[in-house]
Amino acid sequence: MKNKIISSLILLLIFLPSISLIEIVDTDSINPLNGGWIEEREGIKILHISGSSYEMGYQHGFLLKEEIKQNLRILLNFFKFYDIVYDDLLQIWEIMKGEIPVQYFIEIKGIANGSGLSIDEIGVLNIMHDATNLAL
């Protein structure tokens, strides 16, 4: 009995991440600025977002799309200095993304859709801090 429970838990842990990432989001019905806006104080941008994980991500991506794209370009150039290319970072993202809680993955999807980048590009951008530790 104990072995059966342990086996069931192991199977659940293996298959749960892939099952839980499935969510249907109607991106056509999203109002990109629904509750989201930017204010600037003393040259610092402050992002105000609200809604579901996807909506907050979409607002984030939509409102800061140019900054997100610029950060991705800058960080990819930084990693080139250490002979680490996008595909190397993508492999790390592929390993790590299964460990990301569902609500964060959904927010990443929203950021990607709002900014016009792919989920993988946003994912790579989000793991770059961890990858920096590997490069240095």
N, C-alpha and C positions, 0 to 999 in steps of 0.2 A: 504493500500500500504506500509506504513512504517513498519508495523508488518511483512509483507511478506519479505521485504528487510532484516530486522533484523533476521528473521528465516533462511533465505538463508545464511546470513553471519555466523550464529552460526553453521549451518550444514557444511559449507565450512571449518570453523576452526576445527571442530571435525574430518572430514574425510581427510583434506589436508595432515596432517603429515603422515598418513599411505600410501597415494597415492604417495607422493613425495619421499618416500624412495625406490621406485622400480627403479632399474637401472640395466641394463645388462652389465656386465663387463667380457670381455674375458680374464681371468687370464692366459690362456696358452700363450697368445701373449705378456705378460709383460716381458721385460728384467729387472731383478731386479736392475741392476746397471745403468740403462739408465739415466745418469745425476746425480746419487746419489753417494756420497763418504764421507768418514770420514777422517778428519785430526786431528792430536793431537798436541796441543801446551801446553807446560809446564804441561803435565799430564792431560789436559782437552780435551775431545773429542768434536769436532765440526762437526756437521752433515750438509752436503750440499745435498739438494734434489731439484728436479724440476719436472715439469709435472702437470698432472691433480691431483685432490684431491686423487684419488685412487692410482695413481703412486707414489705420494709423501709419502702416507701412506705405500705403499708396500716397498719402499726404506727404510723408517724409520724402519719398522718391520724387514726387511731382514738384514740391517746393524747393528741393535742394538738388535737382537733377544735374545742374552744371557743376556744383561743388563735388558731388559724388563721382562724376566722370573725371573731374580734375584729380581727385584723390586717387582714383584707380590708376590713372596715367602716371602720377608721381610715384606711387608705391611700386608699380611694375618696373619703372626705370630704376628705382632704388635696388630692387632685387636683381636686376640685370648686372649690377655692379658685383654681386656675389655669385654670378653665373647661375641664378635661379630664374627660370622662365615661367611664363603663365601656366604651361602644361604641368610643371612641377607643383605649382600651387594648387592647380585644379585637382591633382591626385590627392593632396592633403585634404582639400575640401570634400572630395568624394568619400574619404575615410571618416571625416568628422561629422558630416551632415546627418548621419543616422543617429547621432548622439544629441542632436539639438532638440529641445522640447518643441512640441507641435506648434504652440502659439508663436514661438520665435520664428519657426520655419515659415509659417503663414505670413508673418510680418515681413520676412525677407522677400517672399513672393510679391507682396504689395509694393515694397521698395523697388523691386525689379520692374514691375509693371508701370509704376509711376515715373520712374526715371528713364525707361526705355532700354534698360540694360537687361541682360539675361539673369536668371536666378543663379547660375554658376558664377557670373561676374560679381554679383553682390555677395555671394557666398565666399568667393576668394577674397574679396575686400574685407570681409568680416573675420577671416582666419589669419589675415596678414600679421596681426600683432603676435599671435602664437608662432607663426612661421618665422618672424623676426628673431625669436629666441633660437631657432634652429640655424639661422644664417650667421648670427654673431657669435 
